[in-house]
Amino acid sequence: MARAIHDNLTLLKPARLTQDVTAFLIAKQAQGVSPRYLEFLRDELRFFGEFLADAGLDTVQSITAQAIRQYLIALGKRRNPGGVHCAFRAIKTFLRWYETEYQPEDWANPIAKVKPPKLPQEALDAVPLADVKAMLATCDDTVVGRRDKAMLLVLLDTGLRASELCGLDLADVNLASGSVLVRSGKGGKARVVFLSAKTRRELNRYLRLRGDQAGPLFLTVQGGRFNRHGITSLLRRLAERAGVPAPGAHDFRRAFAILSLRGGADLLTLQRLMGHSNLELLRRYAKQVEDDLAKVHAQSSPVANWL
């Protein structure tokens, strides 16, 4: 009987890899990462762990560079390049944490031998301004209409992420100066963005109907806080009314970046306004703007067209 109990406990005991993943997630939670990022890490490492288990690898130190490459190849059959790159980043973060946390002797981190998957450098699509104008034109003078109009303008004027827009409270906005405190930035980093006079005017029109009660800046019909799904539904509803393709909140963020660069913003300032941790993505936006300008010049060059 004792032997049977012992055997059952042995079967139920988590694999060492599972234990290390759990310890990693606890460490990241203690570090204060966002719940969404924690969920991303948990899901990606679960998928990776299942692949390793099928290959008979059940400890961190049994993971090889070849196993990681094989996993990324298999993943590429059902994910786009961006999704494969996300998986690579999660694995890299976990293995680097393990290396720092335990400092194992006679072990070389296999991720050091694996080159990150290449991401295609295609143009980053932004919401067309003509579509934004069409969506704005569908907003009436009701409290919902004014709210929707103000939300569209705030997205385009600030480049906020959907989660950041949802996290705004009335107290975070200074209509006099146009400054907006973003408390729920990516990675828990706060920053300040700004609203133009036109956006402040439309926001003020909404607030006259909303009232000055504390709480979320943009209220749902039920009086609660928007979530990401609510933002997506709102944009889809306005796009259907306007007869244009439904954009995502990130399409407004891309438009903010590209139009700001066209307007003369420098990369470092834009990095701070958008809350990017590095300039890599912004350089892609800048290259896209340069390509647009080159096409315009090729079409309108005085020398090419008139001499």
Protein Blocks (a to p, Z undefined) as FASTA:
>chain_A
ZZmmmmmmmmmpccfklmmmmmmmmmmmmnopafklmmmmmmmmmmmmmmmmmnopabfk
lpcfklmmmmmmmmmmmpcfklmmmmmmmmmmmmmmmmmmnopghiacfklmpccddddf
bdcddddfklmmmmmmmpccbfklmmmmmmmmmmmmnopafklmmmpcfklpcfknopac
dfkbghhiacdddddfklmmmmmmmmmmnopaecjfbacfkopacdfklmmmmmmmmmmm
nopacddfklmmmmmmmmmmmnopafklmmmmnopabfklmmmmmmmmmmmmmmmmmmmo
mklmmZZ
